[in-house]
Amino acid sequence: MYKRIATGIALLGCAWAGSASAHHSFATFDTHVTKTLVGTVTQMQWTNPHIWVEIAVKSPQTGQVVLWSIEGGSPNGLRRAGWTRTTIKAGDMIEMTIHPLKNGANGGSMMQAKVNGQPIGRRF
């Protein structure tokens, strides 16, 4: 009897450890800093485990257009919040607040956004 209980506990522990390690860390993002990007969506990727939004943003320093890759929430979570695959689409004007990457590269984690002047759900 105790052997079955111990085996069951061990199997549950293994299952939990597998799912916990499957989710990645947000340690690459500077959660103490926010940055607002204004530009045009060039691509929206509705993919697991997180969506990605590519934005063309005019650099205030150089005037050149720079591409930013922004990570959003999971499609499942966004769907529950009312999003669809077309909530953000190529060609949309977007204003997005992000937590930027710590290494200074053009990327970040989506915090909130307005698409074509309209706020969209905050669950990212």
C-alpha positions as CSV (number, residue, x, y, z in Angstrom):
1,M,0.0,0.0,0.0
2,Y,2.7,2.5,1.0
3,K,4.7,1.6,-2.2
4,R,1.7,2.6,-4.3
5,I,1.2,5.9,-2.5
6,A,5.0,6.6,-2.8
7,T,4.8,5.8,-6.5
8,G,1.8,8.0,-7.0
9,I,3.4,10.9,-5.3
10,A,6.6,10.5,-7.3
11,L,4.6,10.4,-10.6
12,L,2.7,13.5,-9.6
13,G,6.0,15.2,-8.7
14,C,7.4,14.4,-12.1
15,A,4.3,15.6,-13.9
16,W,4.4,18.9,-12.0
17,A,8.1,19.4,-12.6
18,G,7.7,18.8,-16.3
19,S,5.0,21.5,-16.7
20,A,6.8,24.0,-14.5
21,S,10.0,23.8,-16.5
22,A,8.1,24.0,-19.8
23,H,7.2,27.7,-19.2
24,H,10.0,30.2,-19.9
25,S,11.2,33.0,-17.7
26,F,10.6,36.7,-18.3
27,A,14.1,37.5,-16.9
28,T,15.2,38.9,-20.2
29,F,12.7,41.8,-19.8
30,D,13.4,44.9,-17.7
31,T,10.2,44.9,-15.6
32,H,11.3,48.1,-13.9
33,V,11.3,50.1,-17.1
34,T,8.4,50.9,-19.5
35,K,8.8,52.2,-23.1
36,T,6.1,53.3,-25.5
37,L,6.4,52.5,-29.1
38,V,4.3,54.1,-31.9
39,G,4.4,52.6,-35.3
40,T,2.9,50.3,-37.9
41,V,2.3,46.6,-37.4
42,T,4.3,44.7,-40.0
43,Q,3.4,41.2,-38.8
44,M,1.3,39.5,-36.1
45,Q,2.1,35.9,-35.2
46,W,-0.7,34.1,-33.3
47,T,1.4,31.2,-32.1
48,N,2.0,29.1,-29.0
49,P,3.2,29.7,-26.4
50,H,3.0,33.5,-26.9
51,I,2.0,35.8,-29.7
52,W,4.5,38.0,-31.4
53,V,3.9,41.5,-32.9
54,E,6.4,43.0,-35.2
55,I,6.3,46.8,-35.3
56,A,8.0,49.3,-37.6
57,V,8.9,52.3,-35.4
58,K,10.7,55.5,-36.5
59,S,13.8,56.0,-34.4
60,P,13.7,59.5,-32.7
61,Q,17.6,59.5,-32.7
62,T,18.2,58.7,-36.4
63,G,14.8,59.1,-38.1
64,Q,15.3,55.6,-39.6
65,V,12.5,53.0,-39.4
66,V,13.5,50.2,-36.9
67,L,11.7,46.9,-36.4
68,W,10.7,45.8,-32.9
69,S,9.7,42.2,-31.9
70,I,7.2,42.3,-29.0
71,E,6.1,39.2,-27.1
72,G,2.5,39.1,-25.9
73,G,0.4,36.6,-24.0
74,S,-0.7,33.1,-24.9
75,P,-3.4,32.8,-27.6
76,N,-5.5,30.8,-25.2
77,G,-5.4,33.5,-22.6
78,L,-5.9,36.3,-25.1
79,R,-8.9,34.4,-26.6
80,R,-10.5,34.3,-23.2
81,A,-10.0,38.0,-22.9
82,G,-11.9,38.6,-26.2
83,W,-9.0,38.7,-28.7
84,T,-9.0,37.0,-32.1
85,R,-6.3,36.4,-34.6
86,T,-7.3,39.8,-36.2
87,T,-7.3,42.0,-33.1
88,I,-3.9,43.2,-34.3
89,K,-3.0,42.9,-38.0
90,A,-0.4,44.0,-40.4
91,G,-0.9,47.6,-41.4
92,D,-2.6,48.7,-38.1
93,M,-1.3,51.8,-36.5
94,I,-0.2,50.8,-32.9
95,E,0.8,52.5,-29.7
96,M,2.2,49.9,-27.4
97,T,3.7,50.1,-23.9
98,I,6.3,47.4,-23.3
99,H,8.9,46.2,-20.8
100,P,12.0,46.4,-23.0
101,L,14.7,43.7,-23.3
102,K,17.5,44.1,-20.7
103,N,20.2,43.8,-23.4
104,G,18.9,46.9,-25.3
105,A,17.9,45.0,-28.4
106,N,14.7,46.1,-30.2
107,G,12.2,43.8,-28.3
108,G,10.1,43.5,-25.3
109,S,7.1,42.2,-23.5
110,M,3.7,43.8,-24.3
111,M,2.0,45.6,-21.4
112,Q,-0.9,47.5,-23.1
113,A,-1.8,48.8,-26.5
114,K,-4.0,51.0,-28.7
115,V,-4.7,49.8,-32.2
116,N,-5.8,52.5,-34.6
117,G,-6.5,54.7,-31.6
118,Q,-8.6,52.2,-29.7
119,P,-7.5,50.5,-26.5
120,I,-7.4,46.8,-26.6
121,G,-7.7,44.3,-23.8
122,R,-4.9,44.5,-21.1
123,R,-4.4,40.8,-20.7
124,F,-1.1,40.1,-22.5
